[in-house]
Amino acid sequence: MDTTRKLGILVFFGVPAIIGGGVVYHFFGDYTPVIIYEMILALFAGGIIGR
Protein backbone atom coordinates (compact mmCIF):
# COMPACT_ATOMS: atom_id res chain seq x y z
CA MET A 1 0.00 0.00 0.00
CA ASP A 2 1.49 3.34 -0.98
CA THR A 3 1.84 6.39 1.22
CA THR A 4 -0.95 8.41 -0.38
CA ARG A 5 -3.44 5.64 0.21
CA LYS A 6 -2.39 5.36 3.86
CA LEU A 7 -2.84 9.11 4.32
CA GLY A 8 -6.24 8.90 2.67
CA ILE A 9 -7.31 6.20 5.09
CA LEU A 10 -6.14 8.31 8.04
CA VAL A 11 -8.16 11.28 6.76
CA PHE A 12 -11.14 8.96 6.23
CA PHE A 13 -10.94 7.94 9.91
CA GLY A 14 -9.97 11.42 11.12
CA VAL A 15 -13.29 13.02 10.23
CA PRO A 16 -15.39 10.52 12.23
CA ALA A 17 -12.92 10.86 15.10
CA ILE A 18 -13.49 14.60 15.32
CA ILE A 19 -17.23 14.70 14.67
CA GLY A 20 -18.02 11.40 16.39
CA GLY A 21 -15.99 12.38 19.43
CA GLY A 22 -18.16 15.47 19.84
CA VAL A 23 -21.34 13.45 19.45
CA VAL A 24 -20.18 10.86 21.98
CA TYR A 25 -19.26 13.62 24.44
CA HIS A 26 -22.65 15.25 23.94
CA PHE A 27 -24.53 12.05 24.78
CA PHE A 28 -22.36 10.87 27.68
CA GLY A 29 -21.03 14.17 29.05
CA ASP A 30 -17.67 12.63 29.97
CA TYR A 31 -14.36 12.09 28.22
CA THR A 32 -13.98 8.40 29.11
CA PRO A 33 -16.39 7.17 26.40
CA VAL A 34 -14.75 9.57 23.94
CA ILE A 35 -11.33 8.06 24.64
CA ILE A 36 -12.74 4.55 24.19
CA TYR A 37 -14.38 5.59 20.91
CA GLU A 38 -11.14 7.16 19.67
CA MET A 39 -9.13 4.05 20.63
CA ILE A 40 -11.53 1.78 18.73
CA LEU A 41 -11.22 3.98 15.64
CA ALA A 42 -7.43 4.07 15.96
CA LEU A 43 -7.22 0.27 16.28
CA PHE A 44 -9.49 -0.20 13.27
CA ALA A 45 -7.52 2.30 11.16
CA GLY A 46 -4.23 0.75 12.26
CA GLY A 47 -5.51 -2.67 11.31
CA ILE A 48 -6.39 -1.49 7.83
CA ILE A 49 -3.12 0.37 7.33
CA GLY A 50 -1.03 -2.48 8.73
CA ARG A 51 -2.51 -4.94 6.30
PDBQT receptor file of N, H, CA, C and O in Angstrom, charges set to zero:
ATOM      1  N   MET A   1       0.852  -1.166   0.000  1.00  0.00    +0.000 N 
ATOM      2  CA  MET A   1       0.000   0.000   0.000  1.00  0.00    +0.000 C 
ATOM      3  C   MET A   1       0.901   1.234   0.000  1.00  0.00    +0.000 C 
ATOM      4  O   MET A   1       1.832   1.324   0.800  1.00  0.00    +0.000 OA
ATOM      5  N   ASP A   2       0.630   2.166  -0.882  1.00  0.00    +0.000 N 
ATOM      6  H   ASP A   2      -0.126   2.092  -1.532  1.00  0.00    +0.000 HD
ATOM      7  CA  ASP A   2       1.488   3.338  -0.977  1.00  0.00    +0.000 C 
ATOM      8  C   ASP A   2       1.125   4.393   0.067  1.00  0.00    +0.000 C 
ATOM      9  O   ASP A   2       0.098   4.300   0.741  1.00  0.00    +0.000 OA
ATOM     10  N   THR A   3       1.975   5.374   0.178  1.00  0.00    +0.000 N 
ATOM     11  H   THR A   3       2.808   5.449  -0.369  1.00  0.00    +0.000 HD
ATOM     12  CA  THR A   3       1.843   6.390   1.225  1.00  0.00    +0.000 C 
ATOM     13  C   THR A   3       0.589   7.232   1.048  1.00  0.00    +0.000 C 
ATOM     14  O   THR A   3      -0.068   7.565   2.034  1.00  0.00    +0.000 OA
ATOM     15  N   THR A   4       0.244   7.583  -0.179  1.00  0.00    +0.000 N 
ATOM     16  H   THR A   4       0.777   7.312  -0.981  1.00  0.00    +0.000 HD
ATOM     17  CA  THR A   4      -0.945   8.415  -0.377  1.00  0.00    +0.000 C 
ATOM     18  C   THR A   4      -2.215   7.687   0.033  1.00  0.00    +0.000 C 
ATOM     19  O   THR A   4      -3.140   8.300   0.565  1.00  0.00    +0.000 OA
ATOM     20  N   ARG A   5      -2.264   6.399  -0.208  1.00  0.00    +0.000 N 
ATOM     21  H   ARG A   5      -1.513   5.900  -0.641  1.00  0.00    +0.000 HD
ATOM     22  CA  ARG A   5      -3.443   5.636   0.210  1.00  0.00    +0.000 C 
ATOM     23  C   ARG A   5      -3.533   5.557   1.735  1.00  0.00    +0.000 C 
ATOM     24  O   ARG A   5      -4.623   5.647   2.299  1.00  0.00    +0.000 OA
ATOM     25  N   LYS A   6      -2.399   5.390   2.395  1.00  0.00    +0.000 N 
ATOM     26  H   LYS A   6      -1.513   5.316   1.937  1.00  0.00    +0.000 HD
ATOM     27  CA  LYS A   6      -2.389   5.360   3.859  1.00  0.00    +0.000 C 
ATOM     28  C   LYS A   6      -2.856   6.700   4.435  1.00  0.00    +0.000 C 
ATOM     29  O   LYS A   6      -3.626   6.727   5.395  1.00  0.00    +0.000 OA
ATOM     30  N   LEU A   7      -2.399   7.794   3.861  1.00  0.00    +0.000 N 
ATOM     31  H   LEU A   7      -1.773   7.772   3.081  1.00  0.00    +0.000 HD
ATOM     32  CA  LEU A   7      -2.837   9.113   4.323  1.00  0.00    +0.000 C 
ATOM     33  C   LEU A   7      -4.326   9.313   4.076  1.00  0.00    +0.000 C 
ATOM     34  O   LEU A   7      -5.020   9.913   4.897  1.00  0.00    +0.000 OA
ATOM     35  N   GLY A   8      -4.815   8.812   2.949  1.00  0.00    +0.000 N 
ATOM     36  H   GLY A   8      -4.252   8.325   2.282  1.00  0.00    +0.000 HD
ATOM     37  CA  GLY A   8      -6.245   8.897   2.669  1.00  0.00    +0.000 C 
ATOM     38  C   GLY A   8      -7.075   8.141   3.681  1.00  0.00    +0.000 C 
ATOM     39  O   GLY A   8      -8.135   8.609   4.096  1.00  0.00    +0.000 OA
ATOM     40  N   ILE A   9      -6.599   6.977   4.080  1.00  0.00    +0.000 N 
ATOM     41  H   ILE A   9      -5.737   6.597   3.743  1.00  0.00    +0.000 HD
ATOM     42  CA  ILE A   9      -7.307   6.196   5.092  1.00  0.00    +0.000 C 
ATOM     43  C   ILE A   9      -7.306   6.929   6.428  1.00  0.00    +0.000 C 
ATOM     44  O   ILE A   9      -8.315   6.928   7.133  1.00  0.00    +0.000 OA
ATOM     45  N   LEU A  10      -6.192   7.551   6.782  1.00  0.00    +0.000 N 
ATOM     46  H   LEU A  10      -5.373   7.552   6.209  1.00  0.00    +0.000 HD
ATOM     47  CA  LEU A  10      -6.136   8.309   8.038  1.00  0.00    +0.000 C 
ATOM     48  C   LEU A  10      -7.086   9.499   8.018  1.00  0.00    +0.000 C 
ATOM     49  O   LEU A  10      -7.711   9.807   9.033  1.00  0.00    +0.000 OA
ATOM     50  N   VAL A  11      -7.202  10.171   6.875  1.00  0.00    +0.000 N 
ATOM     51  H   VAL A  11      -6.694   9.921   6.051  1.00  0.00    +0.000 HD
ATOM     52  CA  VAL A  11      -8.157  11.279   6.756  1.00  0.00    +0.000 C 
ATOM     53  C   VAL A  11      -9.581  10.737   6.854  1.00  0.00    +0.000 C 
ATOM     54  O   VAL A  11     -10.444  11.340   7.493  1.00  0.00    +0.000 OA
ATOM     55  N   PHE A  12      -9.816   9.592   6.211  1.00  0.00    +0.000 N 
ATOM     56  H   PHE A  12      -9.115   9.103   5.691  1.00  0.00    +0.000 HD
ATOM     57  CA  PHE A  12     -11.141   8.964   6.234  1.00  0.00    +0.000 C 
ATOM     58  C   PHE A  12     -11.567   8.637   7.667  1.00  0.00    +0.000 C 
ATOM     59  O   PHE A  12     -12.748   8.749   7.996  1.00  0.00    +0.000 OA
ATOM     60  N   PHE A  13     -10.631   8.239   8.513  1.00  0.00    +0.000 N 
ATOM     61  H   PHE A  13      -9.671   8.148   8.245  1.00  0.00    +0.000 HD
ATOM     62  CA  PHE A  13     -10.942   7.940   9.907  1.00  0.00    +0.000 C 
ATOM     63  C   PHE A  13     -10.793   9.173  10.799  1.00  0.00    +0.000 C 
ATOM     64  O   PHE A  13     -11.284   9.174  11.928  1.00  0.00    +0.000 OA
ATOM     65  N   GLY A  14     -10.134  10.207  10.319  1.00  0.00    +0.000 N 
ATOM     66  H   GLY A  14      -9.735  10.206   9.402  1.00  0.00    +0.000 HD
ATOM     67  CA  GLY A  14      -9.970  11.418  11.121  1.00  0.00    +0.000 C 
ATOM     68  C   GLY A  14     -11.248  12.211  11.257  1.00  0.00    +0.000 C 
ATOM     69  O   GLY A  14     -11.523  12.772  12.318  1.00  0.00    +0.000 OA
ATOM     70  N   VAL A  15     -12.034  12.267  10.195  1.00  0.00    +0.000 N 
ATOM     71  H   VAL A  15     -11.810  11.811   9.333  1.00  0.00    +0.000 HD
ATOM     72  CA  VAL A  15     -13.288  13.017  10.235  1.00  0.00    +0.000 C 
ATOM     73  C   VAL A  15     -14.272  12.403  11.227  1.00  0.00    +0.000 C 
ATOM     74  O   VAL A  15     -14.835  13.137  12.039  1.00  0.00    +0.000 OA
ATOM     75  N   PRO A  16     -14.505  11.084  11.197  1.00  0.00    +0.000 N 
ATOM     76  CA  PRO A  16     -15.395  10.520  12.226  1.00  0.00    +0.000 C 
ATOM     77  C   PRO A  16     -14.831  10.651  13.638  1.00  0.00    +0.000 C 
ATOM     78  O   PRO A  16     -15.593  10.706  14.603  1.00  0.00    +0.000 OA
ATOM     79  N   ALA A  17     -13.511  10.702  13.768  1.00  0.00    +0.000 N 
ATOM     80  H   ALA A  17     -12.893  10.658  12.983  1.00  0.00    +0.000 HD
ATOM     81  CA  ALA A  17     -12.923  10.860  15.098  1.00  0.00    +0.000 C 
ATOM     82  C   ALA A  17     -13.265  12.228  15.672  1.00  0.00    +0.000 C 
ATOM     83  O   ALA A  17     -13.582  12.349  16.855  1.00  0.00    +0.000 OA
ATOM     84  N   ILE A  18     -13.202  13.246  14.841  1.00  0.00    +0.000 N 
ATOM     85  H   ILE A  18     -12.945  13.147  13.879  1.00  0.00    +0.000 HD
ATOM     86  CA  ILE A  18     -13.486  14.599  15.316  1.00  0.00    +0.000 C 
ATOM     87  C   ILE A  18     -14.979  14.793  15.554  1.00  0.00    +0.000 C 
ATOM     88  O   ILE A  18     -15.390  15.220  16.633  1.00  0.00    +0.000 OA
ATOM     89  N   ILE A  19     -15.783  14.482  14.549  1.00  0.00    +0.000 N 
ATOM     90  H   ILE A  19     -15.449  14.136  13.673  1.00  0.00    +0.000 HD
ATOM     91  CA  ILE A  19     -17.226  14.698  14.671  1.00  0.00    +0.000 C 
ATOM     92  C   ILE A  19     -17.839  13.696  15.644  1.00  0.00    +0.000 C 
ATOM     93  O   ILE A  19     -18.641  14.070  16.500  1.00  0.00    +0.000 OA
ATOM     94  N   GLY A  20     -17.466  12.430  15.514  1.00  0.00    +0.000 N 
ATOM     95  H   GLY A  20     -16.815  12.126  14.818  1.00  0.00    +0.000 HD
ATOM     96  CA  GLY A  20     -18.022  11.400  16.395  1.00  0.00    +0.000 C 
ATOM     97  C   GLY A  20     -17.623  11.602  17.840  1.00  0.00    +0.000 C 
ATOM     98  O   GLY A  20     -18.401  11.310  18.748  1.00  0.00    +0.000 OA
ATOM     99  N   GLY A  21     -16.412  12.100  18.061  1.00  0.00    +0.000 N 
ATOM    100  H   GLY A  21     -15.780  12.337  17.323  1.00  0.00    +0.000 HD
ATOM    101  CA  GLY A  21     -15.993  12.382  19.434  1.00  0.00    +0.000 C 
ATOM    102  C   GLY A  21     -16.877  13.437  20.085  1.00  0.00    +0.000 C 
ATOM    103  O   GLY A  21     -17.207  13.337  21.266  1.00  0.00    +0.000 OA
ATOM    104  N   GLY A  22     -17.254  14.440  19.313  1.00  0.00    +0.000 N 
ATOM    105  H   GLY A  22     -16.985  14.521  18.353  1.00  0.00    +0.000 HD
ATOM    106  CA  GLY A  22     -18.164  15.468  19.839  1.00  0.00    +0.000 C 
ATOM    107  C   GLY A  22     -19.549  14.920  20.123  1.00  0.00    +0.000 C 
ATOM    108  O   GLY A  22     -20.179  15.283  21.117  1.00  0.00    +0.000 OA
ATOM    109  N   VAL A  23     -20.016  14.052  19.254  1.00  0.00    +0.000 N 
ATOM    110  H   VAL A  23     -19.505  13.757  18.447  1.00  0.00    +0.000 HD
ATOM    111  CA  VAL A  23     -21.337  13.448  19.453  1.00  0.00    +0.000 C 
ATOM    112  C   VAL A  23     -21.333  12.534  20.680  1.00  0.00    +0.000 C 
ATOM    113  O   VAL A  23     -22.269  12.550  21.479  1.00  0.00    +0.000 OA
ATOM    114  N   VAL A  24     -20.280  11.746  20.818  1.00  0.00    +0.000 N 
ATOM    115  H   VAL A  24     -19.520  11.733  20.169  1.00  0.00    +0.000 HD
ATOM    116  CA  VAL A  24     -20.180  10.859  21.984  1.00  0.00    +0.000 C 
ATOM    117  C   VAL A  24     -20.102  11.674  23.270  1.00  0.00    +0.000 C 
ATOM    118  O   VAL A  24     -20.717  11.312  24.273  1.00  0.00    +0.000 OA
ATOM    119  N   TYR A  25     -19.348  12.776  23.247  1.00  0.00    +0.000 N 
ATOM    120  H   TYR A  25     -18.848  13.070  22.432  1.00  0.00    +0.000 HD
ATOM    121  CA  TYR A  25     -19.261  13.617  24.440  1.00  0.00    +0.000 C 
ATOM    122  C   TYR A  25     -20.609  14.254  24.760  1.00  0.00    +0.000 C 
ATOM    123  O   TYR A  25     -20.977  14.395  25.926  1.00  0.00    +0.000 OA
ATOM    124  N   HIS A  26     -21.341  14.636  23.717  1.00  0.00    +0.000 N 
ATOM    125  H   HIS A  26     -21.042  14.521  22.770  1.00  0.00    +0.000 HD
ATOM    126  CA  HIS A  26     -22.655  15.248  23.937  1.00  0.00    +0.000 C 
ATOM    127  C   HIS A  26     -23.602  14.280  24.632  1.00  0.00    +0.000 C 
ATOM    128  O   HIS A  26     -24.324  14.670  25.550  1.00  0.00    +0.000 OA
ATOM    129  N   PHE A  27     -23.604  13.012  24.200  1.00  0.00    +0.000 N 
ATOM    130  H   PHE A  27     -23.018  12.695  23.454  1.00  0.00    +0.000 HD
ATOM    131  CA  PHE A  27     -24.530  12.053  24.776  1.00  0.00    +0.000 C 
ATOM    132  C   PHE A  27     -24.111  11.557  26.157  1.00  0.00    +0.000 C 
ATOM    133  O   PHE A  27     -24.969  11.303  27.002  1.00  0.00    +0.000 OA
ATOM    134  N   PHE A  28     -22.813  11.416  26.403  1.00  0.00    +0.000 N 
ATOM    135  H   PHE A  28     -22.115  11.622  25.716  1.00  0.00    +0.000 HD
ATOM    136  CA  PHE A  28     -22.363  10.867  27.682  1.00  0.00    +0.000 C 
ATOM    137  C   PHE A  28     -21.886  11.935  28.666  1.00  0.00    +0.000 C 
ATOM    138  O   PHE A  28     -21.925  11.716  29.877  1.00  0.00    +0.000 OA
ATOM    139  N   GLY A  29     -21.439  13.085  28.165  1.00  0.00    +0.000 N 
ATOM    140  H   GLY A  29     -21.408  13.263  27.181  1.00  0.00    +0.000 HD
ATOM    141  CA  GLY A  29     -21.027  14.169  29.047  1.00  0.00    +0.000 C 
ATOM    142  C   GLY A  29     -19.726  13.914  29.787  1.00  0.00    +0.000 C 
ATOM    143  O   GLY A  29     -19.452  14.569  30.793  1.00  0.00    +0.000 OA
ATOM    144  N   ASP A  30     -18.923  12.980  29.312  1.00  0.00    +0.000 N 
ATOM    145  H   ASP A  30     -19.145  12.448  28.495  1.00  0.00    +0.000 HD
ATOM    146  CA  ASP A  30     -17.673  12.629  29.967  1.00  0.00    +0.000 C 
ATOM    147  C   ASP A  30     -16.664  12.246  28.895  1.00  0.00    +0.000 C 
ATOM    148  O   ASP A  30     -17.043  11.840  27.796  1.00  0.00    +0.000 OA
ATOM    149  N   TYR A  31     -15.390  12.376  29.210  1.00  0.00    +0.000 N 
ATOM    150  H   TYR A  31     -15.082  12.706  30.102  1.00  0.00    +0.000 HD
ATOM    151  CA  TYR A  31     -14.356  12.086  28.224  1.00  0.00    +0.000 C 
ATOM    152  C   TYR A  31     -13.961  10.610  28.152  1.00  0.00    +0.000 C 
ATOM    153  O   TYR A  31     -13.304  10.201  27.194  1.00  0.00    +0.000 OA
ATOM    154  N   THR A  32     -14.342   9.815  29.132  1.00  0.00    +0.000 N 
ATOM    155  H   THR A  32     -14.875  10.148  29.910  1.00  0.00    +0.000 HD
ATOM    156  CA  THR A  32     -13.978   8.402  29.113  1.00  0.00    +0.000 C 
ATOM    157  C   THR A  32     -14.575   7.670  27.904  1.00  0.00    +0.000 C 
ATOM    158  O   THR A  32     -13.843   6.946  27.228  1.00  0.00    +0.000 OA
ATOM    159  N   PRO A  33     -15.868   7.826  27.604  1.00  0.00    +0.000 N 
ATOM    160  CA  PRO A  33     -16.392   7.170  26.398  1.00  0.00    +0.000 C 
ATOM    161  C   PRO A  33     -15.768   7.717  25.106  1.00  0.00    +0.000 C 
ATOM    162  O   PRO A  33     -15.638   6.990  24.121  1.00  0.00    +0.000 OA
ATOM    163  N   VAL A  34     -15.390   8.982  25.115  1.00  0.00    +0.000 N 
ATOM    164  H   VAL A  34     -15.496   9.572  25.916  1.00  0.00    +0.000 HD
ATOM    165  CA  VAL A  34     -14.746   9.568  23.942  1.00  0.00    +0.000 C 
ATOM    166  C   VAL A  34     -13.393   8.907  23.706  1.00  0.00    +0.000 C 
ATOM    167  O   VAL A  34     -13.046   8.593  22.567  1.00  0.00    +0.000 OA
ATOM    168  N   ILE A  35     -12.635   8.695  24.763  1.00  0.00    +0.000 N 
ATOM    169  H   ILE A  35     -12.917   8.950  25.688  1.00  0.00    +0.000 HD
ATOM    170  CA  ILE A  35     -11.328   8.056  24.639  1.00  0.00    +0.000 C 
ATOM    171  C   ILE A  35     -11.487   6.619  24.139  1.00  0.00    +0.000 C 
ATOM    172  O   ILE A  35     -10.706   6.161  23.305  1.00  0.00    +0.000 OA
ATOM    173  N   ILE A  36     -12.488   5.918  24.642  1.00  0.00    +0.000 N 
ATOM    174  H   ILE A  36     -13.122   6.291  25.319  1.00  0.00    +0.000 HD
ATOM    175  CA  ILE A  36     -12.738   4.546  24.190  1.00  0.00    +0.000 C 
ATOM    176  C   ILE A  36     -13.116   4.547  22.713  1.00  0.00    +0.000 C 
ATOM    177  O   ILE A  36     -12.632   3.713  21.948  1.00  0.00    +0.000 OA
ATOM    178  N   TYR A  37     -13.977   5.476  22.308  1.00  0.00    +0.000 N 
ATOM    179  H   TYR A  37     -14.371   6.153  22.930  1.00  0.00    +0.000 HD
ATOM    180  CA  TYR A  37     -14.377   5.593  20.907  1.00  0.00    +0.000 C 
ATOM    181  C   TYR A  37     -13.175   5.890  20.017  1.00  0.00    +0.000 C 
ATOM    182  O   TYR A  37     -13.025   5.297  18.949  1.00  0.00    +0.000 OA
ATOM    183  N   GLU A  38     -12.328   6.800  20.455  1.00  0.00    +0.000 N 
ATOM    184  H   GLU A  38     -12.450   7.282  21.322  1.00  0.00    +0.000 HD
ATOM    185  CA  GLU A  38     -11.139   7.156  19.674  1.00  0.00    +0.000 C 
ATOM    186  C   GLU A  38     -10.170   5.971  19.585  1.00  0.00    +0.000 C 
ATOM    187  O   GLU A  38      -9.555   5.762  18.539  1.00  0.00    +0.000 OA
ATOM    188  N   MET A  39     -10.027   5.205  20.651  1.00  0.00    +0.000 N 
ATOM    189  H   MET A  39     -10.527   5.375  21.501  1.00  0.00    +0.000 HD
ATOM    190  CA  MET A  39      -9.133   4.051  20.630  1.00  0.00    +0.000 C 
ATOM    191  C   MET A  39      -9.643   2.974  19.680  1.00  0.00    +0.000 C 
ATOM    192  O   MET A  39      -8.857   2.341  18.976  1.00  0.00    +0.000 OA
ATOM    193  N   ILE A  40     -10.961   2.766  19.660  1.00  0.00    +0.000 N 
ATOM    194  H   ILE A  40     -11.599   3.281  20.232  1.00  0.00    +0.000 HD
ATOM    195  CA  ILE A  40     -11.527   1.781  18.732  1.00  0.00    +0.000 C 
ATOM    196  C   ILE A  40     -11.286   2.211  17.290  1.00  0.00    +0.000 C 
ATOM    197  O   ILE A  40     -10.917   1.387  16.454  1.00  0.00    +0.000 OA
ATOM    198  N   LEU A  41     -11.491   3.489  16.991  1.00  0.00    +0.000 N 
ATOM    199  H   LEU A  41     -11.791   4.159  17.671  1.00  0.00    +0.000 HD
ATOM    200  CA  LEU A  41     -11.220   3.981  15.639  1.00  0.00    +0.000 C 
ATOM    201  C   LEU A  41      -9.743   3.848  15.285  1.00  0.00    +0.000 C 
ATOM    202  O   LEU A  41      -9.406   3.465  14.165  1.00  0.00    +0.000 OA
ATOM    203  N   ALA A  42      -8.868   4.157  16.224  1.00  0.00    +0.000 N 
ATOM    204  H   ALA A  42      -9.142   4.468  17.134  1.00  0.00    +0.000 HD
ATOM    205  CA  ALA A  42      -7.429   4.066  15.964  1.00  0.00    +0.000 C 
ATOM    206  C   ALA A  42      -7.011   2.611  15.718  1.00  0.00    +0.000 C 
ATOM    207  O   ALA A  42      -6.202   2.343  14.830  1.00  0.00    +0.000 OA
ATOM    208  N   LEU A  43      -7.545   1.689  16.483  1.00  0.00    +0.000 N 
ATOM    209  H   LEU A  43      -8.202   1.906  17.205  1.00  0.00    +0.000 HD
ATOM    210  CA  LEU A  43      -7.221   0.274  16.275  1.00  0.00    +0.000 C 
ATOM    211  C   LEU A  43      -7.726  -0.209  14.916  1.00  0.00    +0.000 C 
ATOM    212  O   LEU A  43      -7.030  -0.946  14.218  1.00  0.00    +0.000 OA
ATOM    213  N   PHE A  44      -8.924   0.204  14.546  1.00  0.00    +0.000 N 
ATOM    214  H   PHE A  44      -9.489   0.803  15.113  1.00  0.00    +0.000 HD
ATOM    215  CA  PHE A  44      -9.488  -0.201  13.270  1.00  0.00    +0.000 C 
ATOM    216  C   PHE A  44      -8.688   0.379  12.105  1.00  0.00    +0.000 C 
ATOM    217  O   PHE A  44      -8.399  -0.320  11.134  1.00  0.00    +0.000 OA
ATOM    218  N   ALA A  45      -8.333   1.660  12.206  1.00  0.00    +0.000 N 
ATOM    219  H   ALA A  45      -8.568   2.228  12.994  1.00  0.00    +0.000 HD
ATOM    220  CA  ALA A  45      -7.517   2.297  11.157  1.00  0.00    +0.000 C 
ATOM    221  C   ALA A  45      -6.137   1.663  11.091  1.00  0.00    +0.000 C 
ATOM    222  O   ALA A  45      -5.614   1.423  10.003  1.00  0.00    +0.000 OA
ATOM    223  N   GLY A  46      -5.546   1.392  12.240  1.00  0.00    +0.000 N 
ATOM    224  H   GLY A  46      -5.971   1.588  13.124  1.00  0.00    +0.000 HD
ATOM    225  CA  GLY A  46      -4.227   0.746  12.261  1.00  0.00    +0.000 C 
ATOM    226  C   GLY A  46      -4.262  -0.646  11.670  1.00  0.00    +0.000 C 
ATOM    227  O   GLY A  46      -3.306  -1.080  11.027  1.00  0.00    +0.000 OA
ATOM    228  N   GLY A  47      -5.363  -1.345  11.887  1.00  0.00    +0.000 N 
ATOM    229  H   GLY A  47      -6.140  -0.992  12.409  1.00  0.00    +0.000 HD
ATOM    230  CA  GLY A  47      -5.512  -2.671  11.308  1.00  0.00    +0.000 C 
ATOM    231  C   GLY A  47      -5.601  -2.628   9.791  1.00  0.00    +0.000 C 
ATOM    232  O   GLY A  47      -5.064  -3.497   9.105  1.00  0.00    +0.000 OA
ATOM    233  N   ILE A  48      -6.273  -1.626   9.279  1.00  0.00    +0.000 N 
ATOM    234  H   ILE A  48      -6.710  -0.920   9.837  1.00  0.00    +0.000 HD
ATOM    235  CA  ILE A  48      -6.395  -1.495   7.828  1.00  0.00    +0.000 C 
ATOM    236  C   ILE A  48      -5.069  -1.053   7.219  1.00  0.00    +0.000 C 
ATOM    237  O   ILE A  48      -4.668  -1.561   6.172  1.00  0.00    +0.000 OA
ATOM    238  N   ILE A  49      -4.392  -0.120   7.860  1.00  0.00    +0.000 N 
ATOM    239  H   ILE A  49      -4.717   0.293   8.711  1.00  0.00    +0.000 HD
ATOM    240  CA  ILE A  49      -3.121   0.369   7.325  1.00  0.00    +0.000 C 
ATOM    241  C   ILE A  49      -2.043  -0.695   7.442  1.00  0.00    +0.000 C 
ATOM    242  O   ILE A  49      -1.202  -0.820   6.551  1.00  0.00    +0.000 OA
ATOM    243  N   GLY A  50      -2.052  -1.461   8.518  1.00  0.00    +0.000 N 
ATOM    244  H   GLY A  50      -2.734  -1.360   9.242  1.00  0.00    +0.000 HD
ATOM    245  CA  GLY A  50      -1.029  -2.481   8.730  1.00  0.00    +0.000 C 
ATOM    246  C   GLY A  50      -1.162  -3.691   7.829  1.00  0.00    +0.000 C 
ATOM    247  O   GLY A  50      -0.248  -4.512   7.745  1.00  0.00    +0.000 OA
ATOM    248  N   ARG A  51      -2.266  -3.804   7.173  1.00  0.00    +0.000 N 
ATOM    249  H   ARG A  51      -3.009  -3.138   7.241  1.00  0.00    +0.000 HD
ATOM    250  CA  ARG A  51      -2.511  -4.943   6.299  1.00  0.00    +0.000 C 
ATOM    251  C   ARG A  51      -1.662  -4.940   5.087  1.00  0.00    +0.000 C 
ATOM    252  O   ARG A  51      -1.764  -5.846   4.260  1.00  0.00    +0.000 OA
TER     253      ARG A  51
